Amino acid sequence: MTTTVTLPRTPQPYLEHGLLPADFYSYEELLSDSEREKVARIREFYRTEAAPSNLMTGITALEMAHADPSLSVFFGVHSGLAMGSILTCGSEDQKRRWLPAMSRFEKIGAFALTEPHGGSDVAGGMETTARREGDEWVLNGAKRWIGNATFADMVVVWAREVESNKVLGFVVEKGTPGFTATKIENKFALRIVQNADIVLDECRVPEANRLQNANSFRDTAEILRRTRSGVAWQAVGVQFAAYELALQYAKERTQFGRPIGKFQMVQDLLVKMLGNATACAGMMARLAQLQHDGVYRDEQSALAKAYCTSRMRETVHWARELFGGNGIVLDYNIGRFVADSEALYSYEGTREMQTLIVGKSVTGLSAFV
């Protein structure tokens, strides 16, 4: 007999019904009954083993980051960046060719944009080139910090066409001669994620592998605009996890014969963390509504990424502070969230670049050089 668990629609005690302690305003209650049941299954999977609307997608990213930010990054690179590139810029034939297997995780994707000498300025300073030779394209250059690239079955590579100077997209399949991916060693953040240095040396790609609807960096930027909000959701998930670890520790750790959670300064740290997490979750819930309505703007995603990752940095360090000396050892689990938060803060566009996007929107004046 199959039992269907139906979660209540009215706010209930958090722990009794499996709601997140950091979800102080019950944002999850905004989901439908069926969506909440899916979240419950996702939560159980990520806590023990390792769609629908924009809010559902965001909370899925939150849950992955809550379990381990590296899991969320892997999924974001594969489904958001690689699959998103093909979905947005590929022809109908290319979508049918690649997306079904990728959606089943039979083929894993990566996204190669950042270069050794170009991060924030890659739009105007892309050094990787593509030149047409008959029915093939020849790619030359290098990419850096490319997640999944060491084992991916296909990598979406962005390159500047020699003749037109346009930025084009190519799907480079595993085993293509002239393509080399080398794992970046000695990372202290997102250690599960296989970031790589890529070298393209006279790498020949057939015209059939050129994304047919990628004709400028604006097309690349559209993909980043869509995935940027996913990083902000990850930042919320990290804050939820850090808060919950700190809350549990505050209840269990004793000093002067009583739990440290009874001390005013400890409660102050917890409330500041909860305030950050709640504000960020509220911003993301609203952004999901705007995305669902099809009226959200690039600067809204930029503000969410800048704000939520900045607050995340505060939250995880307050949590580490609450743990005292125990916060710097791996035994208590908070250290990995402190480390991983530094990567989330930087990638998919730095806070400074997001600030310039928002600043241009509110002033009407561009500060870009």
Disulfide bonds with the S-S distance in Angstrom:
none
